[in-house]
Amino acid sequence: MKINKAIRQGHRWLSILFTVSVIANFAAMALGEPPMWLVYSPLLPLALLMFSGLYLFALPYLGKGRSAPQADI
C-alpha cells in the first residue's frame, strides 16, 4: 500500500514540475527564441506523468481480483 501512496505523491509533484516548465517555456517564447533545452524540458515530466497516471487509472481495476471471495449458496 505504501508504493501506491508514493506513486500518487510523485504524480502530484510531477504535475507541478510539468506546469512550471510549460509556464517557463511560454515566458521564454514571449521574450524571443528560447533555447532548445527549455523547449524540450516539459517532455520528461509529461512522459513520467503518463506512466504514473496510467498506473493510477488501472489501480482500481487491478484491485478487484483481490477482494474477499463470495460464499456459495
N, CA, C and O atoms as a Tripos MOL2 file, in Angstrom:
@<TRIPOS>MOLECULE
protein
  292   291    73     0     0
PROTEIN
NO_CHARGES

@<TRIPOS>ATOM
      1 N           0.8100   -1.1910    0.0000 N.3       1 MET1
      2 CA          0.0000    0.0000    0.0000 C.3       1 MET1
      3 C           0.8590    1.2630    0.0000 C.2       1 MET1
      4 O           0.4200    2.3030   -0.4910 O.2       1 MET1
      5 N           2.0610    1.1900    0.5360 N.am      2 LYS2
      6 CA          2.9320    2.3550    0.5880 C.3       2 LYS2
      7 C           3.3970    2.7730   -0.8010 C.2       2 LYS2
      8 O           3.5980    3.9610   -1.0530 O.2       2 LYS2
      9 N           3.5710    1.8110   -1.7070 N.am      3 ILE3
     10 CA          4.0160    2.1470   -3.0570 C.3       3 ILE3
     11 C           2.9500    2.9510   -3.7890 C.2       3 ILE3
     12 O           3.2760    3.8470   -4.5680 O.2       3 ILE3
     13 N           1.6770    2.6380   -3.5470 N.am      4 ASN4
     14 CA          0.5970    3.3860   -4.1820 C.3       4 ASN4
     15 C           0.5990    4.8390   -3.7090 C.2       4 ASN4
     16 O           0.3880    5.7540   -4.5050 O.2       4 ASN4
     17 N           0.8330    5.0480   -2.4270 N.am      5 LYS5
     18 CA          0.8800    6.3940   -1.8860 C.3       5 LYS5
     19 C           2.0730    7.1600   -2.4570 C.2       5 LYS5
     20 O           1.9590    8.3460   -2.7670 O.2       5 LYS5
     21 N           3.2040    6.4930   -2.5940 N.am      6 ALA6
     22 CA          4.3990    7.1340   -3.1470 C.3       6 ALA6
     23 C           4.1930    7.5110   -4.6160 C.2       6 ALA6
     24 O           4.6140    8.5860   -5.0410 O.2       6 ALA6
     25 N           3.5570    6.6460   -5.3850 N.am      7 ILE7
     26 CA          3.3060    6.9460   -6.7910 C.3       7 ILE7
     27 C           2.3180    8.0980   -6.9160 C.2       7 ILE7
     28 O           2.4820    8.9650   -7.7750 O.2       7 ILE7
     29 N           1.2950    8.1140   -6.0670 N.am      8 ARG8
     30 CA          0.3200    9.1990   -6.0900 C.3       8 ARG8
     31 C           0.9830   10.5460   -5.7530 C.2       8 ARG8
     32 O           0.7240   11.5570   -6.4060 O.2       8 ARG8
     33 N           1.8380   10.5400   -4.7240 N.am      9 GLN9
     34 CA          2.5450   11.7640   -4.3360 C.3       9 GLN9
     35 C           3.5230   12.1920   -5.4280 C.2       9 GLN9
     36 O           3.6340   13.3820   -5.7240 O.2       9 GLN9
     37 N           4.2240   11.2460   -6.0220 N.am     10 GLY10
     38 CA          5.1310   11.5600   -7.1250 C.3      10 GLY10
     39 C           4.3920   12.1300   -8.3250 C.2      10 GLY10
     40 O           4.8920   13.0300   -8.9980 O.2      10 GLY10
     41 N           3.2120   11.6100   -8.5900 N.am     11 HIS11
     42 CA          2.3870   12.1110   -9.6920 C.3      11 HIS11
     43 C           2.0010   13.5690   -9.4490 C.2      11 HIS11
     44 O           2.0000   14.3790  -10.3750 O.2      11 HIS11
     45 N           1.6770   13.8930   -8.2110 N.am     12 ARG12
     46 CA          1.3370   15.2890   -7.8820 C.3      12 ARG12
     47 C           2.5260   16.2190   -8.0880 C.2      12 ARG12
     48 O           2.3760   17.2950   -8.6660 O.2      12 ARG12
     49 N           3.7020   15.8160   -7.6240 N.am     13 TRP13
     50 CA          4.8840   16.6590   -7.7790 C.3      13 TRP13
     51 C           5.2980   16.7700   -9.2460 C.2      13 TRP13
     52 O           5.7670   17.8190   -9.6860 O.2      13 TRP13
     53 N           5.1240   15.6900   -9.9930 N.am     14 LEU14
     54 CA          5.4340   15.7480  -11.4250 C.3      14 LEU14
     55 C           4.5030   16.7170  -12.1440 C.2      14 LEU14
     56 O           4.9250   17.4090  -13.0710 O.2      14 LEU14
     57 N           3.2470   16.7700  -11.7260 N.am     15 SER15
     58 CA          2.3180   17.6970  -12.3700 C.3      15 SER15
     59 C           2.7220   19.1430  -12.0920 C.2      15 SER15
     60 O           2.5870   19.9980  -12.9670 O.2      15 SER15
     61 N           3.2140   19.4280  -10.8890 N.am     16 ILE16
     62 CA          3.6920   20.7730  -10.5740 C.3      16 ILE16
     63 C           4.9250   21.1000  -11.4180 C.2      16 ILE16
     64 O           5.0260   22.1960  -11.9690 O.2      16 ILE16
     65 N           5.8550   20.1590  -11.5190 N.am     17 LEU17
     66 CA          7.0550   20.3660  -12.3260 C.3      17 LEU17
     67 C           6.7130   20.5830  -13.7960 C.2      17 LEU17
     68 O           7.3040   21.4390  -14.4540 O.2      17 LEU17
     69 N           5.7720   19.8220  -14.3030 N.am     18 PHE18
     70 CA          5.3430   19.9720  -15.6960 C.3      18 PHE18
     71 C           4.7220   21.3460  -15.9220 C.2      18 PHE18
     72 O           5.0200   22.0070  -16.9170 O.2      18 PHE18
     73 N           3.8660   21.7770  -15.0080 N.am     19 THR19
     74 CA          3.2100   23.0750  -15.1420 C.3      19 THR19
     75 C           4.2190   24.2180  -15.1290 C.2      19 THR19
     76 O           4.1210   25.1530  -15.9240 O.2      19 THR19
     77 N           5.1870   24.1370  -14.2240 N.am     20 VAL20
     78 CA          6.2100   25.1780  -14.1480 C.3      20 VAL20
     79 C           7.0570   25.2070  -15.4190 C.2      20 VAL20
     80 O           7.4020   26.2850  -15.9040 O.2      20 VAL20
     81 N           7.3920   24.0550  -15.9570 N.am     21 SER21
     82 CA          8.2110   24.0240  -17.1720 C.3      21 SER21
     83 C           7.4390   24.5550  -18.3810 C.2      21 SER21
     84 O           8.0330   25.1800  -19.2590 O.2      21 SER21
     85 N           6.1410   24.3200  -18.4390 N.am     22 VAL22
     86 CA          5.3410   24.8630  -19.5500 C.3      22 VAL22
     87 C           5.2210   26.3800  -19.4220 C.2      22 VAL22
     88 O           5.3280   27.0960  -20.4170 O.2      22 VAL22
     89 N           5.0010   26.8710  -18.2030 N.am     23 ILE23
     90 CA          4.9220   28.3200  -17.9960 C.3      23 ILE23
     91 C           6.2540   28.9830  -18.3520 C.2      23 ILE23
     92 O           6.2710   30.0400  -18.9830 O.2      23 ILE23
     93 N           7.3650   28.3700  -17.9520 N.am     24 ALA24
     94 CA          8.6800   28.9130  -18.3000 C.3      24 ALA24
     95 C           8.8920   28.9060  -19.8080 C.2      24 ALA24
     96 O           9.5050   29.8190  -20.3610 O.2      24 ALA24
     97 N           8.3900   27.8860  -20.4590 N.am     25 ASN25
     98 CA          8.5190   27.7850  -21.9120 C.3      25 ASN25
     99 C           7.7670   28.9230  -22.5940 C.2      25 ASN25
    100 O           8.3060   29.5600  -23.4980 O.2      25 ASN25
    101 N           6.5360   29.1870  -22.1770 N.am     26 PHE26
    102 CA          5.7620   30.2770  -22.7710 C.3      26 PHE26
    103 C           6.3780   31.6370  -22.4670 C.2      26 PHE26
    104 O           6.3780   32.5230  -23.3210 O.2      26 PHE26
    105 N           6.8990   31.8070  -21.2620 N.am     27 ALA27
    106 CA          7.5390   33.0750  -20.9120 C.3      27 ALA27
    107 C           8.7810   33.3030  -21.7690 C.2      27 ALA27
    108 O           9.0330   34.4220  -22.2160 O.2      27 ALA27
    109 N           9.5500   32.2520  -21.9950 N.am     28 ALA28
    110 CA         10.7470   32.3860  -22.8260 C.3      28 ALA28
    111 C          10.3880   32.6530  -24.2810 C.2      28 ALA28
    112 O          11.1020   33.3850  -24.9670 O.2      28 ALA28
    113 N           9.3000   32.0750  -24.7580 N.am     29 MET29
    114 CA          8.8700   32.3320  -26.1370 C.3      29 MET29
    115 C           8.4010   33.7740  -26.3140 C.2      29 MET29
    116 O           8.5340   34.3470  -27.3960 O.2      29 MET29
    117 N           7.8520   34.3580  -25.2480 N.am     30 ALA30
    118 CA          7.4040   35.7500  -25.3350 C.3      30 ALA30
    119 C           8.5990   36.7040  -25.4280 C.2      30 ALA30
    120 O           8.4810   37.7950  -25.9840 O.2      30 ALA30
    121 N           9.7310   36.2980  -24.8900 N.am     31 LEU31
    122 CA         10.9190   37.1530  -24.9020 C.3      31 LEU31
    123 C          11.7690   36.9730  -26.1540 C.2      31 LEU31
    124 O          12.6650   37.7770  -26.4110 O.2      31 LEU31
    125 N          11.5030   35.9470  -26.9230 N.am     32 GLY32
    126 CA         12.2950   35.7010  -28.1300 C.3      32 GLY32
    127 C          12.4450   34.2090  -28.3580 C.2      32 GLY32
    128 O          11.6200   33.4070  -27.9200 O.2      32 GLY32
    129 N          13.4950   33.8620  -29.0390 N.am     33 GLU33
    130 CA         13.7640   32.4500  -29.3470 C.3      33 GLU33
    131 C          14.3220   31.7510  -28.1110 C.2      33 GLU33
    132 O          15.4150   32.0900  -27.6580 O.2      33 GLU33
    133 N          13.5820   30.7670  -27.5490 N.am     34 PRO34
    134 CA         14.0830   30.0820  -26.3510 C.3      34 PRO34
    135 C          15.1300   29.0350  -26.7150 C.2      34 PRO34
    136 O          15.1480   28.5370  -27.8410 O.2      34 PRO34
    137 N          15.9960   28.7030  -25.7720 N.am     35 PRO35
    138 CA         16.9660   27.6340  -26.0350 C.3      35 PRO35
    139 C          16.2660   26.2820  -26.1710 C.2      35 PRO35
    140 O          15.1860   26.0690  -25.6180 O.2      35 PRO35
    141 N          16.8800   25.4010  -26.8940 N.am     36 MET36
    142 CA         16.2340   24.1130  -27.1890 C.3      36 MET36
    143 C          16.0150   23.2780  -25.9320 C.2      36 MET36
    144 O          15.0220   22.5570  -25.8470 O.2      36 MET36
    145 N          16.9160   23.3570  -24.9560 N.am     37 TRP37
    146 CA         16.7300   22.5640  -23.7430 C.3      37 TRP37
    147 C          15.4790   23.0070  -22.9980 C.2      37 TRP37
    148 O          14.8400   22.1960  -22.3270 O.2      37 TRP37
    149 N          15.1210   24.2850  -23.1070 N.am     38 LEU38
    150 CA         13.9140   24.7750  -22.4480 C.3      38 LEU38
    151 C          12.6620   24.3450  -23.2090 C.2      38 LEU38
    152 O          11.6240   24.0670  -22.6080 O.2      38 LEU38
    153 N          12.7690   24.2930  -24.5210 N.am     39 VAL39
    154 CA         11.6300   23.8770  -25.3390 C.3      39 VAL39
    155 C          11.2650   22.4200  -25.0470 C.2      39 VAL39
    156 O          10.0860   22.0740  -24.9680 O.2      39 VAL39
    157 N          12.2720   21.5790  -24.8880 N.am     40 TYR40
    158 CA         12.0130   20.1520  -24.6760 C.3      40 TYR40
    159 C          11.9340   19.7580  -23.2060 C.2      40 TYR40
    160 O          11.7260   18.5840  -22.9000 O.2      40 TYR40
    161 N          12.0930   20.6980  -22.3000 N.am     41 SER41
    162 CA         12.0740   20.3660  -20.8750 C.3      41 SER41
    163 C          10.7360   19.8020  -20.3640 C.2      41 SER41
    164 O          10.7630   19.0090  -19.4230 O.2      41 SER41
    165 N           9.5720   20.1600  -20.9230 N.am     42 PRO42
    166 CA          8.3350   19.5620  -20.4060 C.3      42 PRO42
    167 C           8.1240   18.1010  -20.8060 C.2      42 PRO42
    168 O           7.2260   17.4470  -20.2750 O.2      42 PRO42
    169 N           8.9210   17.5860  -21.7190 N.am     43 LEU43
    170 CA          8.6520   16.2430  -22.2330 C.3      43 LEU43
    171 C           8.9370   15.1290  -21.2180 C.2      43 LEU43
    172 O           8.1820   14.1590  -21.1480 O.2      43 LEU43
    173 N           9.9970   15.2500  -20.4450 N.am     44 LEU44
    174 CA         10.3020   14.2100  -19.4570 C.3      44 LEU44
    175 C           9.2410   14.1320  -18.3600 C.2      44 LEU44
    176 O           8.7710   13.0350  -18.0580 O.2      44 LEU44
    177 N           8.8450   15.2590  -17.7500 N.am     45 PRO45
    178 CA          7.7650   15.1450  -16.7640 C.3      45 PRO45
    179 C           6.4550   14.6500  -17.3740 C.2      45 PRO45
    180 O           5.6870   13.9410  -16.7230 O.2      45 PRO45
    181 N           6.2060   15.0290  -18.6240 N.am     46 LEU46
    182 CA          4.9810   14.5760  -19.2810 C.3      46 LEU46
    183 C           4.9790   13.0700  -19.4810 C.2      46 LEU46
    184 O           3.9550   12.4200  -19.2730 O.2      46 LEU46
    185 N           6.1130   12.5060  -19.8810 N.am     47 ALA47
    186 CA          6.2020   11.0580  -20.0640 C.3      47 ALA47
    187 C           6.0400   10.3300  -18.7270 C.2      47 ALA47
    188 O           5.3510    9.3120  -18.6510 O.2      47 ALA47
    189 N           6.6740   10.8510  -17.6800 N.am     48 LEU48
    190 CA          6.5330   10.2310  -16.3610 C.3      48 LEU48
    191 C           5.1030   10.3660  -15.8400 C.2      48 LEU48
    192 O           4.5940    9.4600  -15.1800 O.2      48 LEU48
    193 N           4.4570   11.4900  -16.1340 N.am     49 LEU49
    194 CA          3.0550   11.6610  -15.7570 C.3      49 LEU49
    195 C           2.1650   10.6580  -16.4730 C.2      49 LEU49
    196 O           1.2000   10.1550  -15.8960 O.2      49 LEU49
    197 N           2.4850   10.3660  -17.7230 N.am     50 MET50
    198 CA          1.6860    9.4050  -18.4650 C.3      50 MET50
    199 C           1.7530    8.0190  -17.8230 C.2      50 MET50
    200 O           0.7270    7.3630  -17.6420 O.2      50 MET50
    201 N           2.9650    7.5770  -17.4810 N.am     51 PHE51
    202 CA          3.1070    6.2400  -16.9030 C.3      51 PHE51
    203 C           2.4880    6.1470  -15.5090 C.2      51 PHE51
    204 O           1.8120    5.1700  -15.1870 O.2      51 PHE51
    205 N           2.7230    7.1690  -14.6840 N.am     52 SER52
    206 CA          2.1390    7.1220  -13.3430 C.3      52 SER52
    207 C           0.6250    7.2920  -13.4010 C.2      52 SER52
    208 O          -0.0950    6.6880  -12.6060 O.2      52 SER52
    209 N           0.1410    8.1020  -14.3260 N.am     53 GLY53
    210 CA         -1.3020    8.2700  -14.4790 C.3      53 GLY53
    211 C          -1.9820    7.0100  -14.9680 C.2      53 GLY53
    212 O          -3.0740    6.6770  -14.5080 O.2      53 GLY53
    213 N          -1.3510    6.3040  -15.8950 N.am     54 LEU54
    214 CA         -1.9190    5.0320  -16.3570 C.3      54 LEU54
    215 C          -1.9520    4.0020  -15.2360 C.2      54 LEU54
    216 O          -2.9050    3.2310  -15.1260 O.2      54 LEU54
    217 N          -0.9190    3.9880  -14.4090 N.am     55 TYR55
    218 CA         -0.8960    3.0770  -13.2640 C.3      55 TYR55
    219 C          -2.0190    3.4170  -12.2880 C.2      55 TYR55
    220 O          -2.7370    2.5300  -11.8270 O.2      55 TYR55
    221 N          -2.1660    4.7090  -11.9760 N.am     56 LEU56
    222 CA         -3.2070    5.1220  -11.0430 C.3      56 LEU56
    223 C          -4.5970    4.8850  -11.6240 C.2      56 LEU56
    224 O          -5.5340    4.5870  -10.8840 O.2      56 LEU56
    225 N          -4.7370    5.0140  -12.9400 N.am     57 PHE57
    226 CA         -6.0190    4.7430  -13.5800 C.3      57 PHE57
    227 C          -6.3830    3.2630  -13.4920 C.2      57 PHE57
    228 O          -7.5430    2.9220  -13.2570 O.2      57 PHE57
    229 N          -5.3990    2.3850  -13.6790 N.am     58 ALA58
    230 CA         -5.6550    0.9470  -13.6910 C.3      58 ALA58
    231 C          -5.7410    0.3510  -12.2970 C.2      58 ALA58
    232 O          -6.2080   -0.7780  -12.1400 O.2      58 ALA58
    233 N          -5.3020    1.0820  -11.2860 N.am     59 LEU59
    234 CA         -5.2450    0.5550   -9.9310 C.3      59 LEU59
    235 C          -6.5800    0.0270   -9.4050 C.2      59 LEU59
    236 O          -6.5980   -1.0680   -8.8430 O.2      59 LEU59
    237 N          -7.6860    0.7350   -9.5540 N.am     60 PRO60
    238 CA         -8.9520    0.1820   -9.0530 C.3      60 PRO60
    239 C          -9.3890   -1.0840   -9.7800 C.2      60 PRO60
    240 O         -10.0050   -1.9640   -9.1780 O.2      60 PRO60
    241 N          -9.0770   -1.1820  -11.0660 N.am     61 TYR61
    242 CA         -9.4680   -2.3570  -11.8320 C.3      61 TYR61
    243 C          -8.6000   -3.5620  -11.4930 C.2      61 TYR61
    244 O          -9.0710   -4.6990  -11.5310 O.2      61 TYR61
    245 N          -7.3420   -3.3180  -11.1650 N.am     62 LEU62
    246 CA         -6.4500   -4.4120  -10.8000 C.3      62 LEU62
    247 C          -6.7480   -4.9220   -9.4040 C.2      62 LEU62
    248 O          -6.4870   -6.0900   -9.1160 O.2      62 LEU62
    249 N          -7.2800   -4.0950   -8.5370 N.am     63 GLY63
    250 CA         -7.5670   -4.4830   -7.1630 C.3      63 GLY63
    251 C          -8.8370   -5.2880   -6.9930 C.2      63 GLY63
    252 O          -9.0360   -5.8890   -5.9380 O.2      63 GLY63
    253 N          -9.7160   -5.3220   -8.0070 N.am     64 LYS64
    254 CA        -10.9760   -6.0490   -7.8880 C.3      64 LYS64
    255 C         -10.7740   -7.5540   -7.7880 C.2      64 LYS64
    256 O         -11.5900   -8.2410   -7.1730 O.2      64 LYS64
    257 N          -9.7260   -8.0720   -8.3650 N.am     65 GLY65
    258 CA         -9.4810   -9.5010   -8.3190 C.3      65 GLY65
    259 C          -8.9970   -9.9850   -6.9620 C.2      65 GLY65
    260 O          -9.0120  -11.1880   -6.7040 O.2      65 GLY65
    261 N          -8.5710   -9.0850   -6.0910 N.am     66 ARG66
    262 CA         -8.0440   -9.4630   -4.7920 C.3      66 ARG66
    263 C          -9.0690   -9.3230   -3.6730 C.2      66 ARG66
    264 O          -8.7110   -9.4240   -2.4990 O.2      66 ARG66
    265 N         -10.3230   -9.0950   -4.0050 N.am     67 SER67
    266 CA        -11.3400   -8.9290   -2.9720 C.3      67 SER67
    267 C         -11.6680  -10.2850   -2.3380 C.2      67 SER67
    268 O         -11.3080  -11.3360   -2.8690 O.2      67 SER67
    269 N         -12.3450  -10.2430   -1.2160 N.am     68 ALA68
    270 CA        -12.6930  -11.4580   -0.4860 C.3      68 ALA68
    271 C         -13.6450  -12.3130   -1.3250 C.2      68 ALA68
    272 O         -14.5330  -11.7770   -1.9880 O.2      68 ALA68
    273 N         -13.4680  -13.6320   -1.3020 N.am     69 PRO69
    274 CA        -14.3400  -14.4960   -2.0940 C.3      69 PRO69
    275 C         -15.7700  -14.5010   -1.5270 C.2      69 PRO69
    276 O         -15.9770  -14.3890   -0.3190 O.2      69 PRO69
    277 N         -16.7250  -14.6300   -2.4150 N.am     70 GLN70
    278 CA        -18.1380  -14.6540   -2.0330 C.3      70 GLN70
    279 C         -18.5150  -16.0830   -1.6190 C.2      70 GLN70
    280 O         -17.9800  -17.0540   -2.1530 O.2      70 GLN70
    281 N         -19.4350  -16.1950   -0.6660 N.am     71 ALA71
    282 CA        -19.8990  -17.5080   -0.1920 C.3      71 ALA71
    283 C         -20.8460  -18.1060   -1.2230 C.2      71 ALA71
    284 O         -21.7160  -17.4100   -1.7470 O.2      71 ALA71
    285 N         -20.6820  -19.3910   -1.5150 N.am     72 ASP72
    286 CA        -21.5680  -20.0820   -2.4540 C.3      72 ASP72
    287 C         -22.8690  -20.4690   -1.7520 C.2      72 ASP72
    288 O         -22.8620  -20.9460   -0.6170 O.2      72 ASP72
    289 N         -23.9620  -20.2590   -2.4350 N.am     73 ILE73
    290 CA        -25.2730  -20.6330   -1.8700 C.3      73 ILE73
    291 C         -25.8090  -21.8440   -2.5630 C.2      73 ILE73
    292 O         -26.8980  -22.3140   -2.2320 O.2      73 ILE73
@<TRIPOS>BOND
     1     1     2 1
     2     2     3 1
     3     3     4 2
     4     3     5 am
     5     5     6 1
     6     6     7 1
     7     7     8 2
     8     7     9 am
     9     9    10 1
    10    10    11 1
    11    11    12 2
    12    11    13 am
    13    13    14 1
    14    14    15 1
    15    15    16 2
    16    15    17 am
    17    17    18 1
    18    18    19 1
    19    19    20 2
    20    19    21 am
    21    21    22 1
    22    22    23 1
    23    23    24 2
    24    23    25 am
    25    25    26 1
    26    26    27 1
    27    27    28 2
    28    27    29 am
    29    29    30 1
    30    30    31 1
    31    31    32 2
    32    31    33 am
    33    33    34 1
    34    34    35 1
    35    35    36 2
    36    35    37 am
    37    37    38 1
    38    38    39 1
    39    39    40 2
    40    39    41 am
    41    41    42 1
    42    42    43 1
    43    43    44 2
    44    43    45 am
    45    45    46 1
    46    46    47 1
    47    47    48 2
    48    47    49 am
    49    49    50 1
    50    50    51 1
    51    51    52 2
    52    51    53 am
    53    53    54 1
    54    54    55 1
    55    55    56 2
    56    55    57 am
    57    57    58 1
    58    58    59 1
    59    59    60 2
    60    59    61 am
    61    61    62 1
    62    62    63 1
    63    63    64 2
    64    63    65 am
    65    65    66 1
    66    66    67 1
    67    67    68 2
    68    67    69 am
    69    69    70 1
    70    70    71 1
    71    71    72 2
    72    71    73 am
    73    73    74 1
    74    74    75 1
    75    75    76 2
    76    75    77 am
    77    77    78 1
    78    78    79 1
    79    79    80 2
    80    79    81 am
    81    81    82 1
    82    82    83 1
    83    83    84 2
    84    83    85 am
    85    85    86 1
    86    86    87 1
    87    87    88 2
    88    87    89 am
    89    89    90 1
    90    90    91 1
    91    91    92 2
    92    91    93 am
    93    93    94 1
    94    94    95 1
    95    95    96 2
    96    95    97 am
    97    97    98 1
    98    98    99 1
    99    99   100 2
   100    99   101 am
   101   101   102 1
   102   102   103 1
   103   103   104 2
   104   103   105 am
   105   105   106 1
   106   106   107 1
   107   107   108 2
   108   107   109 am
   109   109   110 1
   110   110   111 1
   111   111   112 2
   112   111   113 am
   113   113   114 1
   114   114   115 1
   115   115   116 2
   116   115   117 am
   117   117   118 1
   118   118   119 1
   119   119   120 2
   120   119   121 am
   121   121   122 1
   122   122   123 1
   123   123   124 2
   124   123   125 am
   125   125   126 1
   126   126   127 1
   127   127   128 2
   128   127   129 am
   129   129   130 1
   130   130   131 1
   131   131   132 2
   132   131   133 am
   133   133   134 1
   134   134   135 1
   135   135   136 2
   136   135   137 am
   137   137   138 1
   138   138   139 1
   139   139   140 2
   140   139   141 am
   141   141   142 1
   142   142   143 1
   143   143   144 2
   144   143   145 am
   145   145   146 1
   146   146   147 1
   147   147   148 2
   148   147   149 am
   149   149   150 1
   150   150   151 1
   151   151   152 2
   152   151   153 am
   153   153   154 1
   154   154   155 1
   155   155   156 2
   156   155   157 am
   157   157   158 1
   158   158   159 1
   159   159   160 2
   160   159   161 am
   161   161   162 1
   162   162   163 1
   163   163   164 2
   164   163   165 am
   165   165   166 1
   166   166   167 1
   167   167   168 2
   168   167   169 am
   169   169   170 1
   170   170   171 1
   171   171   172 2
   172   171   173 am
   173   173   174 1
   174   174   175 1
   175   175   176 2
   176   175   177 am
   177   177   178 1
   178   178   179 1
   179   179   180 2
   180   179   181 am
   181   181   182 1
   182   182   183 1
   183   183   184 2
   184   183   185 am
   185   185   186 1
   186   186   187 1
   187   187   188 2
   188   187   189 am
   189   189   190 1
   190   190   191 1
   191   191   192 2
   192   191   193 am
   193   193   194 1
   194   194   195 1
   195   195   196 2
   196   195   197 am
   197   197   198 1
   198   198   199 1
   199   199   200 2
   200   199   201 am
   201   201   202 1
   202   202   203 1
   203   203   204 2
   204   203   205 am
   205   205   206 1
   206   206   207 1
   207   207   208 2
   208   207   209 am
   209   209   210 1
   210   210   211 1
   211   211   212 2
   212   211   213 am
   213   213   214 1
   214   214   215 1
   215   215   216 2
   216   215   217 am
   217   217   218 1
   218   218   219 1
   219   219   220 2
   220   219   221 am
   221   221   222 1
   222   222   223 1
   223   223   224 2
   224   223   225 am
   225   225   226 1
   226   226   227 1
   227   227   228 2
   228   227   229 am
   229   229   230 1
   230   230   231 1
   231   231   232 2
   232   231   233 am
   233   233   234 1
   234   234   235 1
   235   235   236 2
   236   235   237 am
   237   237   238 1
   238   238   239 1
   239   239   240 2
   240   239   241 am
   241   241   242 1
   242   242   243 1
   243   243   244 2
   244   243   245 am
   245   245   246 1
   246   246   247 1
   247   247   248 2
   248   247   249 am
   249   249   250 1
   250   250   251 1
   251   251   252 2
   252   251   253 am
   253   253   254 1
   254   254   255 1
   255   255   256 2
   256   255   257 am
   257   257   258 1
   258   258   259 1
   259   259   260 2
   260   259   261 am
   261   261   262 1
   262   262   263 1
   263   263   264 2
   264   263   265 am
   265   265   266 1
   266   266   267 1
   267   267   268 2
   268   267   269 am
   269   269   270 1
   270   270   271 1
   271   271   272 2
   272   271   273 am
   273   273   274 1
   274   274   275 1
   275   275   276 2
   276   275   277 am
   277   277   278 1
   278   278   279 1
   279   279   280 2
   280   279   281 am
   281   281   282 1
   282   282   283 1
   283   283   284 2
   284   283   285 am
   285   285   286 1
   286   286   287 1
   287   287   288 2
   288   287   289 am
   289   289   290 1
   290   290   291 1
   291   291   292 2
@<TRIPOS>SUBSTRUCTURE
     1 MET1         2 RESIDUE 1 A MET
     2 LYS2         6 RESIDUE 1 A LYS
     3 ILE3        10 RESIDUE 1 A ILE
     4 ASN4        14 RESIDUE 1 A ASN
     5 LYS5        18 RESIDUE 1 A LYS
     6 ALA6        22 RESIDUE 1 A ALA
     7 ILE7        26 RESIDUE 1 A ILE
     8 ARG8        30 RESIDUE 1 A ARG
     9 GLN9        34 RESIDUE 1 A GLN
    10 GLY10       38 RESIDUE 1 A GLY
    11 HIS11       42 RESIDUE 1 A HIS
    12 ARG12       46 RESIDUE 1 A ARG
    13 TRP13       50 RESIDUE 1 A TRP
    14 LEU14       54 RESIDUE 1 A LEU
    15 SER15       58 RESIDUE 1 A SER
    16 ILE16       62 RESIDUE 1 A ILE
    17 LEU17       66 RESIDUE 1 A LEU
    18 PHE18       70 RESIDUE 1 A PHE
    19 THR19       74 RESIDUE 1 A THR
    20 VAL20       78 RESIDUE 1 A VAL
    21 SER21       82 RESIDUE 1 A SER
    22 VAL22       86 RESIDUE 1 A VAL
    23 ILE23       90 RESIDUE 1 A ILE
    24 ALA24       94 RESIDUE 1 A ALA
    25 ASN25       98 RESIDUE 1 A ASN
    26 PHE26      102 RESIDUE 1 A PHE
    27 ALA27      106 RESIDUE 1 A ALA
    28 ALA28      110 RESIDUE 1 A ALA
    29 MET29      114 RESIDUE 1 A MET
    30 ALA30      118 RESIDUE 1 A ALA
    31 LEU31      122 RESIDUE 1 A LEU
    32 GLY32      126 RESIDUE 1 A GLY
    33 GLU33      130 RESIDUE 1 A GLU
    34 PRO34      134 RESIDUE 1 A PRO
    35 PRO35      138 RESIDUE 1 A PRO
    36 MET36      142 RESIDUE 1 A MET
    37 TRP37      146 RESIDUE 1 A TRP
    38 LEU38      150 RESIDUE 1 A LEU
    39 VAL39      154 RESIDUE 1 A VAL
    40 TYR40      158 RESIDUE 1 A TYR
    41 SER41      162 RESIDUE 1 A SER
    42 PRO42      166 RESIDUE 1 A PRO
    43 LEU43      170 RESIDUE 1 A LEU
    44 LEU44      174 RESIDUE 1 A LEU
    45 PRO45      178 RESIDUE 1 A PRO
    46 LEU46      182 RESIDUE 1 A LEU
    47 ALA47      186 RESIDUE 1 A ALA
    48 LEU48      190 RESIDUE 1 A LEU
    49 LEU49      194 RESIDUE 1 A LEU
    50 MET50      198 RESIDUE 1 A MET
    51 PHE51      202 RESIDUE 1 A PHE
    52 SER52      206 RESIDUE 1 A SER
    53 GLY53      210 RESIDUE 1 A GLY
    54 LEU54      214 RESIDUE 1 A LEU
    55 TYR55      218 RESIDUE 1 A TYR
    56 LEU56      222 RESIDUE 1 A LEU
    57 PHE57      226 RESIDUE 1 A PHE
    58 ALA58      230 RESIDUE 1 A ALA
    59 LEU59      234 RESIDUE 1 A LEU
    60 PRO60      238 RESIDUE 1 A PRO
    61 TYR61      242 RESIDUE 1 A TYR
    62 LEU62      246 RESIDUE 1 A LEU
    63 GLY63      250 RESIDUE 1 A GLY
    64 LYS64      254 RESIDUE 1 A LYS
    65 GLY65      258 RESIDUE 1 A GLY
    66 ARG66      262 RESIDUE 1 A ARG
    67 SER67      266 RESIDUE 1 A SER
    68 ALA68      270 RESIDUE 1 A ALA
    69 PRO69      274 RESIDUE 1 A PRO
    70 GLN70      278 RESIDUE 1 A GLN
    71 ALA71      282 RESIDUE 1 A ALA
    72 ASP72      286 RESIDUE 1 A ASP
    73 ILE73      290 RESIDUE 1 A ILE
